[in-house]
Amino acid sequence: MPEYDQLFDGTRRPDWAGKIKIDDSPYRASNTHSDERANKTSQGHRVQPQNSSSTSQTLVSTPQIHTRPISVSGIIVPCSTSRRKSPPNVPGRNLEGRPEDRGHIMAVSLGGPDVEMNIVPMPRQLNQKFKAVGSGLSWRQMEVLAAYNADLLYQGKEMVAWGASTSIYSLNWIRGTQKAIHKKTKGSIRKKIDGIFTPNVAPVFKNRNFVNNELVTLPTVAEIPSRWRRITRYTQLLKYTALVSYKEGNRGNSPHTIEITIAQGANASWQPVFCQKYNMDYQEEDFAQIDKVASRHRKKVSEQTYSAAAKVRLRARGTPPY
């Protein structure tokens, strides 16, 4: 079982938090494709197979072995990730142009490692939206609340409720312009935001999370040692555990469900405080997003093709720019 003792930026996790354990398993993906090389000449023209009247292509099955994570567990270390790099790629998958994110099973804002074995394809709507799931929390709400409660607990304060009764949302604004774009209209939030803006600063697009109308301010990696000085081996901590089940077939590294359990305790005595299973299959709104991305991709390819053709015509005429 691989173990990781580093945060997203390479800094070592605190000694009291220990390592993140990721249990993985191999799976076989068989990619069946047509062997065009056997039926084409070096110029790319198709030829008839000798001693046969059939023009069918030769199917070649290429089994490939990949590794996928099936469980992730470790103590939550909440931290700000505003300057982190793009996440690693999903092993064996190319998500470019698809409405899927390279989602972390254990978020880096919870102290999860920024490594391939902690990455799976996730529908973008599920990974980023704050829309609640029935009577439970959305994936993004769960991550924000877990980090917020862990920070409160480690400071010796009382945690907020683990459930839909807690208000969790995101607020986007352009800093320095006194202009806020509300995803959830609340008059009290406007007063809080007025004290957050920095005057005479170049406008920068920012995203801030709120729990019960309180701004979530997590410590940076450098601030962690001084943030929770009172933590000892007997201090109450939060432990994060994720169990992943997968789909069958060639997309064997696309999760079907992820069950999250967050437990509170110390000295190997843990009491669950939150448990929810998330369905990672596409929903109706995801299909709409797929159509939107596909349409945008076709438009981009069309514009690139037109631009290339226009440059050829200009070059033939000798007309700058070319």
C-alpha contacts under 8 A as a table, 3 or more apart, distances in Angstrom:
res1	aa1	res2	aa2	distance
1	M	21	K	6.69
1	M	22	I	6.05
1	M	23	D	5.03
1	M	24	D	7.01
2	P	21	K	6.02
2	P	22	I	5.50
2	P	23	D	6.62
3	E	19	K	6.00
3	E	20	I	5.46
3	E	21	K	4.58
3	E	22	I	6.26
4	Y	19	K	5.37
4	Y	20	I	5.06
4	Y	21	K	6.60
4	Y	113	P	6.74
5	D	12	R	5.74
5	D	13	R	5.41
5	D	18	G	6.88
5	D	19	K	4.62
5	D	20	I	6.36
5	D	113	P	7.95
6	Q	9	D	7.63
6	Q	10	G	5.29
6	Q	11	T	5.37
6	Q	12	R	4.31
6	Q	13	R	5.19
6	Q	19	K	7.88
6	Q	113	P	6.33
7	L	10	G	5.44
7	L	11	T	5.35
7	L	12	R	6.11
7	L	13	R	5.95
7	L	108	V	7.16
7	L	111	G	5.70
7	L	112	G	6.50
7	L	113	P	5.46
7	L	114	D	7.27
8	F	11	T	7.32
8	F	81	T	7.96
8	F	84	R	7.17
8	F	108	V	5.95
8	F	111	G	7.35
8	F	112	G	7.10
8	F	113	P	5.41
8	F	114	D	4.94
9	D	84	R	6.96
11	T	221	V	7.50
13	R	17	A	6.58
13	R	18	G	6.90
13	R	19	K	7.27
13	R	77	V	7.94
13	R	111	G	7.78
14	P	17	A	5.36
14	P	18	G	6.80
14	P	225	P	7.72
15	D	18	G	5.47
16	W	231	I	7.52
16	W	232	T	6.90
16	W	233	R	6.59
17	A	74	G	7.62
17	A	75	I	5.34
17	A	76	I	7.40
17	A	77	V	7.17
18	G	74	G	7.47
18	G	75	I	7.08
19	K	74	G	6.45
19	K	75	I	7.81
20	I	72	V	7.16
20	I	73	S	5.86
20	I	74	G	4.61
20	I	75	I	7.38
20	I	112	G	7.07
20	I	113	P	7.56
21	K	72	V	5.79
21	K	73	S	5.40
21	K	74	G	6.33
22	I	69	P	6.56
22	I	70	I	7.57
22	I	71	S	5.71
22	I	72	V	4.54
22	I	73	S	6.65
22	I	117	M	7.41
22	I	118	N	7.67
23	D	69	P	5.84
23	D	70	I	5.74
23	D	71	S	5.16
23	D	72	V	6.52
24	D	67	T	6.50
24	D	68	R	5.43
24	D	69	P	4.12
24	D	70	I	5.29
24	D	71	S	7.03
24	D	117	M	7.83
25	S	67	T	5.60
25	S	68	R	5.63
25	S	69	P	6.44
25	S	70	I	6.82
26	P	65	I	6.54
26	P	66	H	5.55
26	P	67	T	4.29
26	P	68	R	6.25
27	Y	65	I	5.80
27	Y	66	H	5.58
27	Y	67	T	6.17
27	Y	68	R	7.33
27	Y	252	G	7.11
28	R	63	P	6.37
28	R	64	Q	5.61
28	R	65	I	4.71
28	R	66	H	6.46
28	R	252	G	7.95
29	A	63	P	5.65
29	A	64	Q	5.21
29	A	65	I	6.37
29	A	66	H	7.41
29	A	249	G	7.01
29	A	250	N	4.98
29	A	251	R	7.46
29	A	252	G	6.87
30	S	61	S	6.20
30	S	62	T	5.57
30	S	63	P	4.17
30	S	64	Q	6.12
30	S	250	N	6.17
31	N	61	S	5.82
31	N	62	T	5.37
31	N	63	P	6.29
31	N	64	Q	7.63
31	N	250	N	6.87
32	T	59	L	6.61
32	T	60	V	5.70
32	T	61	S	4.44
32	T	62	T	6.35
33	H	59	L	5.76
33	H	60	V	5.68
33	H	61	S	6.69
34	S	57	Q	5.91
34	S	58	T	5.66
34	S	59	L	4.70
34	S	60	V	6.20
35	D	38	A	5.86
35	D	39	N	7.36
35	D	57	Q	6.53
35	D	58	T	5.31
35	D	59	L	6.00
35	D	60	V	6.28
36	E	39	N	5.25
36	E	40	K	6.10
36	E	57	Q	6.92
36	E	58	T	7.54
37	R	40	K	5.32
37	R	41	T	7.56
38	A	58	T	7.47
39	N	46	R	5.79
39	N	47	V	5.72
39	N	48	Q	7.18
39	N	49	P	6.96
39	N	57	Q	7.09
40	K	43	Q	7.62
40	K	44	G	5.38
40	K	45	H	5.32
40	K	46	R	4.49
40	K	47	V	5.75
41	T	44	G	5.25
41	T	45	H	5.52
41	T	46	R	6.60
41	T	47	V	6.98
42	S	45	H	7.56
48	Q	52	S	7.74
48	Q	53	S	7.52
48	Q	54	S	7.69
48	Q	55	T	6.25
49	P	52	S	5.79
49	P	53	S	7.39
49	P	54	S	7.33
49	P	55	T	6.98
66	H	91	P	7.15
66	H	92	G	6.74
67	T	91	P	7.52
68	R	91	P	7.95
68	R	117	M	6.77
68	R	253	N	6.07
69	P	72	V	7.44
69	P	117	M	5.88
69	P	118	N	6.94
69	P	244	V	7.29
70	I	243	L	5.92
70	I	244	V	4.82
70	I	245	S	6.76
71	S	241	T	7.22
71	S	242	A	5.40
71	S	243	L	4.57
71	S	244	V	5.93
72	V	105	I	7.17
72	V	106	M	6.97
72	V	118	N	7.67
72	V	240	Y	7.85
72	V	241	T	5.69
72	V	242	A	5.16
72	V	243	L	6.85
73	S	239	K	7.20
73	S	240	Y	5.42
73	S	241	T	4.27
73	S	242	A	6.37
74	G	239	K	5.62
74	G	240	Y	5.49
74	G	241	T	6.75
75	I	111	G	7.84
75	I	237	L	7.07
75	I	238	L	5.85
75	I	239	K	4.36
75	I	240	Y	6.05
76	I	110	L	5.14
76	I	111	G	5.74
76	I	112	G	7.85
76	I	147	A	7.50
76	I	150	A	6.92
76	I	237	L	7.68
76	I	238	L	5.73
76	I	239	K	5.79
76	I	240	Y	6.24
77	V	109	S	7.59
77	V	110	L	5.16
77	V	111	G	4.56
77	V	147	A	7.64
77	V	150	A	7.46
78	P	109	S	5.43
78	P	110	L	4.49
78	P	111	G	5.88
78	P	147	A	4.93
78	P	148	Y	7.57
78	P	150	A	6.65
78	P	151	D	6.44
78	P	218	L	6.52
78	P	219	P	7.36
79	C	108	V	7.91
79	C	109	S	5.14
79	C	110	L	6.58
79	C	111	G	6.88
79	C	147	A	7.68
79	C	218	L	5.21
79	C	219	P	5.10
79	C	220	T	5.42
79	C	221	V	6.14
79	C	224	I	7.62
80	S	109	S	6.05
80	S	217	T	7.76
80	S	218	L	5.19
80	S	219	P	5.67
80	S	220	T	4.92
80	S	221	V	7.10
81	T	84	R	5.46
81	T	108	V	7.20
81	T	109	S	6.02
81	T	220	T	7.45
87	P	102	R	6.64
87	P	114	D	6.46
87	P	115	V	7.63
87	P	119	I	7.98
88	P	102	R	7.47
88	P	114	D	7.16
88	P	115	V	6.28
88	P	116	E	5.66
88	P	119	I	7.37
89	N	93	R	7.49
89	N	94	N	7.55
89	N	102	R	6.74
89	N	116	E	6.45
89	N	119	I	7.47
90	V	93	R	5.47
90	V	94	N	7.26
90	V	95	L	7.98
90	V	102	R	6.59
90	V	116	E	6.12
90	V	119	I	5.90
90	V	120	V	5.93
90	V	121	P	6.90
91	P	116	E	6.65
95	L	98	R	5.38
95	L	99	P	7.91
95	L	100	E	6.49
95	L	101	D	7.47
95	L	102	R	7.84
95	L	121	P	7.82
97	G	293	V	7.00
97	G	294	A	7.73
97	G	297	H	7.20
98	R	290	I	7.12
98	R	293	V	7.01
99	P	123	P	6.43
99	P	124	R	5.83
99	P	286	D	7.62
99	P	289	Q	6.56
99	P	290	I	5.74
99	P	293	V	6.76
100	E	121	P	5.98
100	E	122	M	5.33
100	E	123	P	4.62
100	E	124	R	4.95
101	D	121	P	5.76
101	D	122	M	5.22
101	D	123	P	6.27
101	D	124	R	5.38
101	D	127	N	7.15
102	R	119	I	5.94
102	R	120	V	5.86
102	R	121	P	5.20
102	R	122	M	6.43
103	G	119	I	5.45
103	G	120	V	5.47
103	G	121	P	5.91
103	G	122	M	5.54
103	G	127	N	6.77
104	H	107	A	5.14
104	H	108	V	7.26
104	H	112	G	7.83
104	H	114	D	7.75
104	H	118	N	5.47
104	H	119	I	4.72
104	H	120	V	6.55
105	I	118	N	5.56
105	I	119	I	6.19
105	I	120	V	7.00
105	I	242	A	7.02
106	M	110	L	6.78
106	M	111	G	7.62
106	M	112	G	5.00
106	M	113	P	7.71
106	M	118	N	6.81
106	M	240	Y	7.77
106	M	242	A	7.49
107	A	110	L	5.26
107	A	111	G	6.79
107	A	112	G	5.29
107	A	113	P	7.93
107	A	143	E	6.90
108	V	111	G	4.94
108	V	112	G	4.35
108	V	113	P	6.06
108	V	114	D	6.45
109	S	112	G	7.02
109	S	143	E	7.81
109	S	147	A	6.93
110	L	143	E	7.37
110	L	146	A	7.46
110	L	147	A	5.80
112	G	118	N	7.69
113	P	118	N	6.74
114	D	118	N	6.78
114	D	119	I	7.98
115	V	118	N	5.56
115	V	119	I	6.90
116	E	119	I	5.18
120	V	253	N	6.94
120	V	254	S	6.61
120	V	255	P	7.14
121	P	253	N	7.65
121	P	254	S	5.78
121	P	255	P	7.32
122	M	126	L	7.08
122	M	127	N	6.27
122	M	254	S	7.68
122	M	255	P	7.79
122	M	280	M	6.58
123	P	126	L	5.46
123	P	127	N	6.27
123	P	280	M	6.87
123	P	281	D	7.53
123	P	282	Y	6.49
123	P	286	D	6.99
124	R	127	N	5.10
124	R	128	Q	6.02
124	R	129	K	7.91
124	R	286	D	7.65
125	Q	128	Q	5.70
125	Q	129	K	5.52
125	Q	285	E	7.58
125	Q	286	D	6.42
126	L	129	K	5.85
126	L	138	S	7.20
126	L	139	W	6.37
126	L	140	R	7.56
126	L	280	M	7.68
127	N	139	W	6.12
127	N	140	R	6.09
128	Q	139	W	7.76
128	Q	140	R	5.87
129	K	138	S	7.44
129	K	139	W	7.91
129	K	140	R	6.34
130	F	138	S	6.02
130	F	139	W	7.71
130	F	140	R	5.83
130	F	141	Q	5.78
130	F	168	I	7.52
130	F	169	Y	6.01
130	F	170	S	7.27
131	K	137	L	7.91
131	K	138	S	5.92
132	A	135	S	7.34
132	A	136	G	6.34
132	A	137	L	4.94
132	A	138	S	4.65
132	A	141	Q	7.65
132	A	164	A	7.45
133	V	136	G	5.25
133	V	137	L	5.52
133	V	138	S	5.28
134	G	137	L	7.70
135	S	163	G	7.80
135	S	164	A	5.99
136	G	163	G	6.10
136	G	164	A	5.48
136	G	276	Q	7.41
137	L	140	R	7.98
137	L	141	Q	5.73
137	L	142	M	5.82
137	L	163	G	6.57
137	L	164	A	5.93
138	S	141	Q	5.08
138	S	142	M	6.09
139	W	142	M	5.14
139	W	143	E	6.45
139	W	278	Y	7.52
140	R	143	E	5.17
140	R	144	V	6.32
141	Q	144	V	5.18
141	Q	145	L	6.01
141	Q	168	I	6.08
141	Q	169	Y	7.26
142	M	145	L	5.24
142	M	146	A	5.97
143	E	146	A	5.23
143	E	147	A	6.29
144	V	147	A	5.34
144	V	148	Y	6.12
144	V	168	I	7.74
144	V	209	N	7.37
145	L	148	Y	4.99
145	L	149	N	5.93
145	L	162	W	7.70
145	L	168	I	7.39
145	L	211	V	7.20
146	A	149	N	5.31
146	A	150	A	6.00
147	A	150	A	5.19
147	A	151	D	6.23
147	A	218	L	7.72
148	Y	151	D	5.29
148	Y	152	L	6.40
148	Y	211	V	7.82
148	Y	216	V	6.47
148	Y	218	L	7.51
149	N	152	L	5.01
149	N	153	L	6.03
149	N	159	M	5.18
149	N	160	V	6.62
150	A	153	L	5.06
150	A	154	Y	6.06
150	A	159	M	7.84
150	A	237	L	7.34
150	A	238	L	6.33
151	D	154	Y	5.32
151	D	155	Q	6.35
151	D	218	L	7.29
152	L	155	Q	5.25
152	L	156	G	6.48
152	L	157	K	5.04
152	L	158	E	6.40
152	L	159	M	5.94
153	L	156	G	5.14
153	L	157	K	5.33
153	L	158	E	6.28
153	L	159	M	6.18
153	L	236	Q	7.28
153	L	237	L	7.21
154	Y	157	K	7.39
154	Y	228	W	6.04
154	Y	231	I	6.89
154	Y	235	T	7.82
154	Y	236	Q	7.41
154	Y	237	L	6.99
155	Q	227	R	7.74
155	Q	228	W	6.02
155	Q	230	R	7.86
160	V	166	T	7.34
161	A	165	S	7.22
161	A	166	T	6.17
162	W	165	S	7.95
162	W	166	T	7.12
162	W	273	V	7.07
162	W	274	F	6.26
163	G	166	T	5.92
164	A	167	S	7.09
166	T	211	V	7.07
166	T	212	N	6.23
167	S	210	F	7.83
167	S	211	V	5.62
167	S	212	N	4.87
167	S	213	N	7.40
168	I	209	N	7.43
168	I	210	F	5.73
168	I	211	V	4.64
168	I	212	N	6.46
169	Y	183	K	7.72
169	Y	184	K	7.45
169	Y	209	N	5.90
169	Y	210	F	5.50
169	Y	211	V	6.84
170	S	183	K	6.82
170	S	207	N	6.91
170	S	208	R	5.70
170	S	209	N	4.37
170	S	210	F	6.04
171	L	180	A	7.82
171	L	181	I	6.86
171	L	182	H	5.75
171	L	183	K	6.05
171	L	184	K	7.68
171	L	207	N	5.96
171	L	208	R	5.29
171	L	209	N	6.17
171	L	210	F	7.48
172	N	180	A	6.53
172	N	181	I	5.58
172	N	182	H	6.72
172	N	183	K	7.68
172	N	205	F	7.43
172	N	206	K	5.85
172	N	207	N	4.58
172	N	208	R	6.26
173	W	179	K	6.26
173	W	180	A	4.39
173	W	181	I	5.49
173	W	205	F	6.11
173	W	206	K	5.67
173	W	207	N	6.68
174	I	177	T	6.08
174	I	178	Q	7.27
174	I	179	K	6.13
174	I	180	A	6.59
174	I	203	P	5.69
174	I	204	V	5.45
174	I	205	F	4.61
174	I	206	K	6.10
175	R	178	Q	6.68
175	R	179	K	7.58
175	R	197	F	5.79
175	R	198	T	6.78
175	R	201	V	7.46
175	R	202	A	7.59
175	R	203	P	5.16
175	R	204	V	5.39
175	R	205	F	6.49
175	R	206	K	6.85
176	G	197	F	5.94
176	G	198	T	5.62
176	G	199	P	5.36
176	G	200	N	6.30
176	G	201	V	5.26
176	G	202	A	6.20
176	G	203	P	5.13
176	G	204	V	7.48
177	T	199	P	7.98
177	T	203	P	6.34
178	Q	194	D	7.26
178	Q	197	F	6.76
182	H	185	T	5.73
186	K	189	I	5.44
186	K	190	R	7.03
187	G	190	R	5.46
187	G	191	K	7.16
188	S	191	K	5.48
188	S	192	K	6.66
188	S	213	N	7.83
189	I	192	K	5.02
189	I	193	I	6.11
189	I	213	N	6.56
190	R	193	I	5.13
190	R	194	D	6.34
191	K	194	D	5.31
191	K	195	G	7.09
192	K	195	G	5.64
192	K	196	I	6.87
193	I	196	I	5.03
193	I	197	F	6.61
194	D	197	F	5.90
198	T	201	V	6.15
208	R	215	L	7.20
208	R	216	V	7.35
209	N	215	L	6.19
209	N	216	V	5.67
210	F	213	N	5.48
210	F	214	E	5.26
210	F	215	L	4.66
210	F	216	V	5.53
211	V	214	E	5.26
211	V	215	L	6.66
211	V	216	V	6.75
219	P	222	A	7.80
219	P	223	E	5.55
219	P	224	I	6.12
219	P	227	R	7.18
220	T	223	E	5.18
220	T	224	I	6.54
221	V	224	I	5.44
222	A	225	P	7.12
223	E	226	S	5.71
223	E	227	R	5.92
224	I	227	R	5.00
224	I	228	W	6.80
225	P	228	W	6.50
225	P	229	R	6.58
226	S	229	R	5.56
228	W	231	I	5.92
231	I	234	Y	7.73
231	I	235	T	5.52
232	T	235	T	5.24
233	R	266	A	7.05
233	R	267	N	6.82
234	Y	266	A	5.76
234	Y	267	N	6.55
235	T	265	G	7.95
235	T	266	A	6.20
236	Q	264	Q	6.51
236	Q	265	G	4.99
236	Q	266	A	5.20
237	L	264	Q	5.64
237	L	265	G	5.52
237	L	266	A	6.13
238	L	262	I	6.55
238	L	263	A	5.59
238	L	264	Q	4.66
238	L	265	G	6.66
239	K	262	I	5.55
239	K	263	A	5.16
239	K	264	Q	6.37
239	K	265	G	7.90
240	Y	260	I	7.37
240	Y	261	T	6.09
240	Y	262	I	4.75
240	Y	263	A	6.75
241	T	260	I	5.85
241	T	261	T	5.19
241	T	262	I	6.34
242	A	258	I	6.40
242	A	259	E	5.52
242	A	260	I	4.67
242	A	261	T	6.46
243	L	258	I	5.59
243	L	259	E	5.15
243	L	260	I	6.75
244	V	255	P	6.47
244	V	256	H	7.60
244	V	257	T	6.01
244	V	258	I	4.57
244	V	259	E	6.58
245	S	255	P	5.72
245	S	256	H	5.56
245	S	257	T	5.39
245	S	258	I	6.45
246	Y	252	G	6.16
246	Y	253	N	6.44
246	Y	254	S	5.94
246	Y	255	P	4.23
246	Y	256	H	4.73
246	Y	257	T	6.95
247	K	251	R	6.81
247	K	252	G	5.46
247	K	253	N	7.34
247	K	254	S	6.16
247	K	255	P	6.08
247	K	256	H	5.40
248	E	251	R	6.81
248	E	252	G	5.42
249	G	252	G	5.57
251	R	254	S	5.61
252	G	255	P	7.70
255	P	258	I	7.09
255	P	280	M	6.10
255	P	281	D	7.88
256	H	279	N	6.22
256	H	280	M	5.16
256	H	281	D	6.03
257	T	277	K	6.66
257	T	278	Y	5.45
257	T	279	N	4.65
257	T	280	M	5.34
257	T	281	D	7.79
258	I	277	K	5.71
258	I	278	Y	5.24
258	I	279	N	6.82
258	I	280	M	7.28
259	E	275	C	7.32
259	E	276	Q	5.81
259	E	277	K	4.05
259	E	278	Y	6.10
260	I	274	F	7.78
260	I	275	C	5.58
260	I	276	Q	5.45
260	I	277	K	6.11
260	I	278	Y	7.84
261	T	272	P	6.77
261	T	273	V	7.78
261	T	274	F	5.69
261	T	275	C	4.42
261	T	276	Q	6.76
262	I	272	P	5.77
262	I	273	V	5.90
262	I	274	F	5.09
262	I	275	C	6.44
263	A	270	W	5.61
263	A	271	Q	5.10
263	A	272	P	3.89
263	A	273	V	5.31
263	A	274	F	6.87
264	Q	270	W	5.38
264	Q	271	Q	5.25
264	Q	272	P	6.19
264	Q	273	V	6.54
265	G	268	A	7.15
265	G	269	S	5.49
265	G	270	W	4.39
265	G	271	Q	6.14
266	A	269	S	5.52
266	A	270	W	6.62
272	P	275	C	7.20
282	Y	285	E	7.99
282	Y	286	D	5.60
282	Y	287	F	7.02
283	Q	286	D	5.17
283	Q	287	F	6.72
284	E	287	F	5.34
284	E	288	A	6.72
285	E	288	A	5.13
285	E	289	Q	6.37
286	D	289	Q	4.93
286	D	290	I	6.15
287	F	290	I	4.87
287	F	291	D	6.30
288	A	291	D	5.20
288	A	292	K	6.26
289	Q	292	K	4.96
289	Q	293	V	6.16
290	I	293	V	5.21
290	I	294	A	6.10
291	D	294	A	5.10
291	D	295	S	6.06
292	K	295	S	5.18
292	K	296	R	6.21
293	V	296	R	5.09
293	V	297	H	6.07
294	A	297	H	5.03
294	A	298	R	6.20
295	S	298	R	5.17
295	S	299	K	6.22
296	R	299	K	5.10
296	R	300	K	6.17
297	H	300	K	5.10
297	H	301	V	6.22
298	R	301	V	5.17
298	R	302	S	6.08
299	K	302	S	5.03
299	K	303	E	6.15
300	K	303	E	5.14
300	K	304	Q	6.17
301	V	304	Q	5.10
301	V	305	T	6.10
302	S	305	T	5.13
302	S	306	Y	6.15
303	E	306	Y	5.10
303	E	307	S	6.00
304	Q	307	S	5.04
304	Q	308	A	6.12
305	T	308	A	5.19
305	T	309	A	6.19
306	Y	309	A	5.09
306	Y	310	A	6.06
307	S	310	A	5.07
307	S	311	K	6.24
308	A	311	K	5.19
308	A	312	V	6.38
309	A	312	V	5.12
309	A	313	R	6.40
310	A	313	R	5.14
310	A	314	L	6.22
311	K	314	L	5.08
311	K	315	R	5.97
311	K	322	Y	5.66
312	V	315	R	5.08
312	V	316	A	6.18
312	V	322	Y	7.81
313	R	316	A	5.10
313	R	317	R	6.34
314	L	317	R	5.07
314	L	318	G	5.97
314	L	319	T	5.10
314	L	320	P	6.82
314	L	321	P	7.46
314	L	322	Y	6.26
315	R	318	G	4.93
315	R	319	T	6.20
315	R	320	P	7.46
315	R	322	Y	5.58
316	A	319	T	7.76
319	T	322	Y	7.09
